[in-house]
Amino acid sequence: MMSAFKMLVAFMLLIGLAGAALLIQEGMAAQSRLAARLALVSRRSLAAAPVSAIRREADRPSPFTRIATLLGCDWQRRDAYPVRWWIVLVGTCVAGRVVALLASSVLGEASLAVWPIATLALSRMLFRGWAHARRDKLLSQFPDALGMIVRTVRVGVPVVEGAKLVAAEAPEPTRAEFRNLADQIAIGARLDEAVLAMADRIGMAEYRFFATTIVLQAQTGGGLGEALDGLADVVRRRVALRARGFALSSEARTSAKVLTGLPFVAGLSMLLVAPGYMDPLIYTVLGHKMMTVAAMSLVVGALVMRSMIRRVLT
């Protein structure tokens, strides 16, 4: 009986790990497809753009950058996270050890393999969550930043001064990105080089379109104000479409939160109504194993629902 139970638990653990690996692989494949589409769109327009020293330096990742990427941390923006990166790593390492201790009641000594897997998964989840939140803020603030630049260009002020105005008056994190842009221009970088470096650093389609517009205007001339005004209108529509997607998916997101919190509410209610009813689940080895299996199933289900909702919104 116990051997069959252990086989069932190991099978469920393998399914959970395979599901988590598929989710990570799917996210990386989606990012690769998006990067390929953006490269295809901007290849012709940026073919004649010079490769600056800033971009060449960014294209040579250091060993720390590779390790940080594996953990989900963007090493170039490590100071922009709300919590220090090393605190996150220490916290996720401790949390991974706790998960391994919980799994030890079922897997025994094999639970030590769960420690690095849980640490890696928690670290990537935290850093990627903060990165998505930052990208959402950049997207929502970008139309206003473009509006500032358009107004300065239309009154005859160079676009560089418009970028400095955004760096001075825009909210974070847009202010930090344009401050970096203004600093690069101040030390001698050309506008098109600095804008291309910013687009590569942020990795958003809207900033790549902005960089393409600046590069084309620098190469061919033309009305920059009208082009940026049209780009700002397109970005506003994309922001509105994303907000509509969030509104339409609110029922699904609420259902996911309710389904995730329902076991805890039901367990607490059972403890209050009939405390002795759950004693076999709390004070026996078999009960500990059942709670471990239930916790693993709950985590896998929450990750699957989160991935489905995020896939619809992106």
N, C-alpha and C positions, 0 to 999 in steps of 0.2 A: 504493500500500500504506500509506504513512504517512498520507495524507489519510483513508483509511478507518479507520485506527486512531484518529486524532484524533476523527473523528466518533463512533466507538464510545465513546471515553473521555468526550466531551462529553455523549453520551446517558446514560451511566451517572451522570455528575455531576448532570445534570438530574433523573434519577430519585431520586438520593440527597437532593438539596435539596428536591424535592417531598415525599419521604417524611418528612423532618425537619419541613417545614412542616405536613404533615398531623398528625404526632404532637403538635406544639405546639398546633395548632388544636383537636385532640381533647381535649387536657388542659384547655385554657381552656374548651371547651364543657362538659366534665364539671363543672368548678368552677362554671360559670354555672348548670347544671341543679341542682346541689346547693344553691347559694344560693337559687334560685327555690323549691325544695321547702321549705327551711328558712323562707323568708319566708312561704310559704303556710301552714305549720304554725303559725308564731308570730304571724301578722298579727292574729288576733282577740284573742289574749291580751295583746299588747303595744300594741294600738291606743290605749289610754288612758294609756300610759306617757309621761311627759314627756320631751321632747327636751332633754337637758342641754347646757350650753355645751361640755362635754367632747366629746360626740358631734357637735355642730355643727362644732367645730374639726377633728375627725377626718374629717368629710365634705368638707372643703375641701382637696384635695391641692395641694401646692405644685409648682412646676416641677421641683425636685429630686426630689420624690416620683414624678412621672410618668416622669422619666428613669430613676430607680432601678427602677421597676416594669418598664420596658422591658428593663432588664438583668437582671431577676429578683431584685433586691435589695429587701427590705422596709425602707424607709428608717426607719420607726419603731423597728425592732429591729436597726439596723445595729451596735449595740454588743454584741448577743447572739451574733454569729457568732464561730466559733473563730478566724478570721483577719480582720484589718481589711479593710473593704470596698475601700479604695483599693489595697491590696496584691493583692486578688483581681483587680481590674480591670487592674492593671499586668501581673500574671502571665498572665491570659487574653489580653491584647493581645500579649504576647510569644509565647505559644503559638499564637495565631492567625497571627502573622507566620511562625512556623515551618511551620505547615500551608500557608500560601500559598507559601512557598519550595519545599516538597515538591511542590506542585501546579504550580509554574512549569515543571517539566520536561515536563509534558504540555500545559498550557494556554498557556504563554508569558506575554505581558503581561496576558492576561485573568485570570491568577491573582491580581491585585491585588483583584479583586472578592471573592475567597474570604476575604481578611483580615478585613473587618468581619463577614462572616457567621459565620466560625469563632469570632471573639471573642465575638459575641453568643451563639452556641450554647453555648460553654464556660462563659461567665459564668452564663447561665440554668441550666445543668446543675449547677454548683457550688452556687449559692444555693438552688435548689429542692431539691437533695439535703440540704443542711443544714436547710432548712425542714421537709422530711418527717421527718428524724430528730428534730427538736425536737417536732413534733406527735406523733410516736410516744411520746416520753418524757412529754409532757403527758397523753396518753391513758392510759398505764399508771400514772401517778402520781395521776390524778384520783380514782379510787375511795378511796384512802387519805386524800386531802385532804377528800373529802366525809365520810368516817368521822370525822375529827377534828371537823368542824363539827357533825355529828349528835350526837356525844358531849357537846360543850359546850352545845348547845341543850337536850338532854334533862336536864341538871342545872340548867337555869334560867339559863344564861349567854346574853347576846345573841349573835346570829349574827355581829355585828361582831367580837366578841372571838374567836369561832371562826376568822374570817378572819385575824385577827392571829396566832393560834396557828399556823395553816398557814404564814403568812409567816415565822414564826420557826423552825419545826421541819421543814417539808417540804423535800425535796431540790430542786435546780435541775432544770428551769426553772420548776417550779410555785411555788417560793418567790418568784422575781422577779415573777411575775404577781400573786400575792396581796399582795406587798409594795407593788406599785403600787396595787392596790385599797385597801389600808389607808392609804396616803399620800393618795389622793384623798378618802377619807372623813375623814381627819384635817384636811384643809384646808376642809372644809365641804360636800362633795358628799353627797347622799343615797345610801343603800345601793343602792336600785334603779337609780339613775343610774350609779353606779360599776360595778355588776355588768353592766349593759347595755353600758357602754363597754368593759369587759373582754371580754365575749362578742364584740362587734364587732371588737375588736383581734385576738383569737385566731382567730376564724373557724371554730371547731369546733362540731359539732352538740351535743356533750355540754355544752359551756359555754353554748350557747344555751338548752338545756333547764334548766340551772341558773339562768340569768338569768330565764327564764320562771317558774320556781317561786318565786323571790324576789319578782318583780313581782306575781304572783297572790296570794302571801301578804300582801304589803303592801297590796293593794287590797281583798281579801276576808277576810283573816284565815285561821284554821285552824291545823292542826298542822303546823308547818314541819319538825319532826324526822321525822315519819312520811313526809312527801313526799320529803325529802332522802335518807332511808334507802332508799326505793323507787328513787329515781334512782341511788343508789350501786350497788344490786343490778343495775339495768339496765346500767350502765356496766361493771361487772365481767363481765357476760355478754358484752358487746361486745368487751372486751379478750380474754376467753377464746376467743371466736369468731375474732378476728383471729389469735391465737396458733395456733389450729388451722389456719387458712388458710396461715400460714407453714410449719407442719409438713407439710401436704399438698403444698405447692409446693416443698418442699426439693429434690426430684429434678429439677424443671424448672430451678430456679436453679443447681443444681450442673452440669447439662448445659450451660446457657448459659455458665457460667464455663469449663468444659472446652473448649467449642467456640471460645471467644474466645482462650484461651491456647494451643490446639493448634498454630496456625501458627508461633508463636514457638518452641515446644518442638521442632517438626519442623525448623525452619530452623536452630536451634542444634545439634541433633543432626547434621544434614547437614554443617554446618561442621566439626564435630569428627571425623566419620567420613571424609568426603571433601571436604577444603577446596577443591580446585580445581573441584569439580563446580558450585559456585554462583558462580564468577568471572564468567560472562556476565551473571548477574543483578545483580552488585554493581558491576562496572566498565564496563558499557556503558550507553549512553543508553536503548536499548530496555529493558534490565533495570530501569533506574530508573523508566521509565514503567509497566512491569508491576507493580513494587512499589507505586507510587502508586495504581494502580487497585485492587490487592489491599487496601491499607490503607483506601481509601475504602469498599470493599465490606465489610470487616470492621467498620468503625465503624457503617455503616448497619445491618448485621445485628445487632450488639450493641444498638443503640438500639431496634430492632424487638422483639427478645426481651425487653429490659428493660421496654418499654411493655406488652407482652402480659402479663408476669408481674405488673406493678403494677396493671394493669386488673383482673386476677382478684382481687388482694388488696384492692382498694378497692371 
